[in-house]
Amino acid sequence: KLFKCLRSYFHSIKSHYDYAQDIIASISKAEPERMAIYEKGELYVWSMQCNERGTRYPVRNHIANPDTQSGVYMYLYLLDRNLDGLWKRGTSKHSHLPVKELSESKGLSFLPCMGLLSVADVSYLVALLMMLNPKWTFESLVEAKVSDIDGKSHLFLSDLGMTFSIDKPRAHMMKQEILDDLSIEILSFLFEIRRKRSSLIQKGKEDYLFLAKNQTRTALTNPSRSRVSIALSGYNSSKHVNGKEFTTCLSCYFPSLNEFGLGPRSINHSKIRHTEGALEWFRTGSIKAASIKLGNSRKVAQTHYIPKPLLAAWSTRLVRRHQ
């Protein structure tokens, strides 16, 4: 269930992005009248309306008024063209955007449309990649780089298929993983959006795979591990609504997770990796298989990833089977 929700979340982000890019690419054909107004240096489209007495009067609307479909199309185009996709309050006049922000209540979030990720987006994509590739730890994935010190990409085609290399500092080694189709789709998407918004990347963060808008909406940066972790677990004791603690987590977007005990504070990235190791052990009955799945030694897998009560119960079951 968790995997399906995380996968749906990723596909939602990507569909927003693909939708907006298609609109931007075809804006001249889709909105020729509004584009003509914009190219003249004007910002308003005029129309005639009637009052209760039947008197006609002129009304002007901003060409990028997000209350209309045509306005949304122009909003996306101007946001991409003039602000490199990053809107913030107090946007300057050169953006040619209306004061009104594109509201998410209309079912369209401009961040993924522009190829920009929030910290929550990063958190959920990290969780999904960890389920697909359990050898990758939370810390190493959040701080993964796109290339080595010589500029060689960590995403490349090997003899066995598309491969991604990730640095595991504690193990003092690089881990290479042959990617499945969904992992390729996720990583290709991350590489594409970072290329598109390269001018927004904060100095010193150019090599990081995961980039999210900073808190001031001025640049893209590699978010801290603590912020990424909180977004999945939902634990944030500093937020209160009506005197009650308020948490935002994956189950806010997928309420059905609560039925499976996967509500606030029940999930974190470490538990995901532990679960993948335990599931491999259940499937095979082999500690070695679990260690290979996790990319750890047998001793580490047995000591840290397979709960002792489960190991004892399994051993007892095997003994009884042969009595």
N, C-alpha and C positions, 0 to 999 in steps of 0.2 A: 504493500500500500504506500509506504513512504517513497519507494523508488518511483512509482507511477506519478505521485504528486510532484516530486522534484523534476521528473522528466516533463510533465505538463507545464511546470513553471518556466523551464528553459524554452520550450517551444512557444510559450506565450511571449517571452521577451523577443525571441527571434522573429516571430510573426509580426510584432509591432515594428521592428526594424525593417523587415522586408517590405511591409505595407508602406511605410513612410518613404523608403528609397524609391519605390515604384512611382509614388505620387510626385516626388521631387524631380525625377527624371522625365516625367511626362507633363509637367505643369504648363508648359507653353501650349500644348494641345488641349489640356483639360480646362484651363482657365485663361483663354486668350484675351478676354475683355479686361480682367483684373491685371494681367501681366502688362497689357498696354498702358493701363493707368499707372502702374508702378514704374515702368520704363520712362514715363513722362515726368517722373519725380513727384507725382501726386499720390495721395494715400486713401482717397475716399471714392466710393461708388455711390451715385445718386439715384434715387427712385422717387416716384410719386405715390402718396397715400391719401386716403380720404378720411376726414373726421366724421362725427355723427351727423353733421349737417350736410354731408356730401361735398364739402369744400376740399379741393385737392391742394396738397402742400408738399414741398420737396423734403425728403429725408436723406441724410447721408449716413453711410455706414463704412467703417474702416474696411479696407480690402482684405484684412486678415482677422476680421471679427470671428472669434472661435465659436460663436453661437450658430453659425451656418456651416454647411458642408464645404461650400466654396471657400469660406473664410478659414476653415481648418486646413485646407489644402495650401492656401497662401501662407498661413501661419507656419506650417512645417517648412515650406520653401524658404521663407525669410529667416527663420530661426537657423536653418542650416547654412544659408548663404552669408548672413551678416553677423551671426554670433557664434559660428562654429558649433551650433547645437546647444550651447550652454546658456539657458535663460536664468536671470536672477532679478530680484526686485530692484527697481531703480535703473532698469535697462536704458541705455542712452538712446537719443533720438535717431542716431544713424542706423539703428536696427530696423527702423520703419515698422515696428511691432506696436500693437495697441497696448494700453496699460494692463488690460485684463489678461490674466494668465490662462493658458489652456488647461482647463480643469479636468482632473482625473475622474470626476463624477460623470463625465461624458463617455467614460469607457475607453479613453485613449490617454496613455501616459507618454509625455513627450520625452522623458529620459531614454527609455529603450528605443523609441522611435528615432532618436538621434544617435543611437549607438553608445549611449552613456549608461553606466551601471551604478546602482546604489550599493551601499555596504551590504544590505540584505540580499541583493542579487548575487554579489560575490559569495556570500555565505552559503546560499543554496546551490550555486554552481560548484563550489568546492565540495559540498556534501555529496552531490551527484557524481562527481568525478572520483571521489573516494570509494563510493559504492561500486563503481565500474572498475576501479584500479586500486585495490586495497593495499598495494605495496607503497602507495603514496601516503605519507603522514600529513596531518593537518598543517603543521608548521612548515614543512617543506613545500607544500602546494600553495599556501597563501603567499609565500615568498619566492615562488618559482620565477625563473628568468626565461626570456624568450631566446637568448643566445649566449654563447660563451664569451670569454674575454677577447677572443679573436674575431668575434662577429658571426660565428657559425651558428645557424639556427638549431635550437633543440628539438624542433619539429621537422622530421625528415623522413624520406622513404628509404627503408632498409630492404634487405633481401626478403624479410618476412612480412613486410607491410609498413604502413605508416607508424612511425615510432616517435615517442616524446621522451626526452631525458630530463630528469629532475634531480636536483642536488639534495642529498640527505646529510646535513652537516654532522649530526651525531654519529653517523656511520662512516663519515669521512669518505663518501663515495657518491658517484652518480648512478641513479637507477634508470634504466631504460625499460620502457613498457611498450609492447606491441598493442596498438589501439584498436578497439572495436569501432563499429560504424558511428555509434552515438558519441563516443569520446572524440572521434575525428571531427564530427559536426560541431561539437562544443568548442574545441580548440581552434578550429578554422574560423569560427565566429569571433572568438576572442582576438585572434590575430588580425582579422579584418577590421574590427571596430577600433582597435588601437592604432592601426595604420590611418584610418579615416580621421581620427581625432588626435593625431600625433602632436599637433601644435598646442594642445591643451595640457600635455603631460608635464607635471612638475619637474623642475630641474633635479637631476639625480635619481629620478624614478623611471628613466626611459627604458630600462631593460626588464621591468617587471611584467609578468603575464597578466596579473589581476590589477586593474586600475578602476577606481571609483571616484566620483566627484567628491571634492573635499567639502568641509562643513560650511565654507563661505561661498561655495559655488564659483570659484575662480579658476580652478585647475583640476586635473586628474592626478590622483596619488595612489600609492599602494597602501590600503587601509591596514591598521594595526590588527594583530591577531585577536586582541581582546574584543574589539568592535565587531569583527567578523564572527567570532564565537557567540557573542551575545545575540546576534541577529537570528541564529538558529535555535538556541536554547530558550530564548524569550526572557531571560533573566535580566531585569534592569530595575533595581530597587529605587532608583532615583525618580522614576515616573509614577505619578499618582493621579487618579481621576476620581473626583468626589470622595476623597479620603481613602480610596482603595488602590492597591497597587495595580498598575496597568502594564501589561506585557504585550509586545508584538512579536509574533513568531510565525512559523509556517502554517500552523493550524488556524491562524486568522484568515488565511487565503483558502485553506482546505479544511473546513470544519469537520469533515468526516474523519479526520485523523484522531479527533477526540474519542471516537467510538472504539478505537484500537489502543487507547492509552498513550497516544502520541501527541498530547497537548502541550501546553507551556511547561518548560523545565524538564521535559521527559527525554528530549533528544539533545545530543551534542555530537560534535565531530569525532571525538574519541570513541564514543559508544558505537558509532557507525562502523568504525574499523574493527573494534572488538567483536561486534556482531558478525561481521563478514568472516572473521577468523573462526569463530565458534560454529557458524553455519557450515563452513568447509570441513571442519572436524566432524560435525554430525553427519555430513554427506558421505564422508570417506572412512570415518573411524580412525583416521591417521593423523598423528601430531605432525609428522613430516609434511603431509599434504597441506595442513594448515599453515605451517611455517613457510612453505613455498608460496602459498597464496598471499601471505603478508610480507614476504621478503625478509623474514627474520630467521634466526637460528631456531632449532628445535627447543632449546632450553628457554629462550625468550618467549616463544609461542606458548609453551606449556606453563611457564611461570606467570606471564602477564595477560594472556589472551584467552585462555581456557579456564573458566572458574573451577576451583578445586572441588566444590560440591558436585558439579556436573561430571568432572573427571572420575570422582569416586563412584558416583551412581552408574556411570558407563562401565567402569571396571567390575562393579558388583554384578551388573547385568551379564557381562561376558562370563564371569565365574559361574553364575547360576545356569547359564545356557549349557555349560559343559559338565554340570554335576549329574 
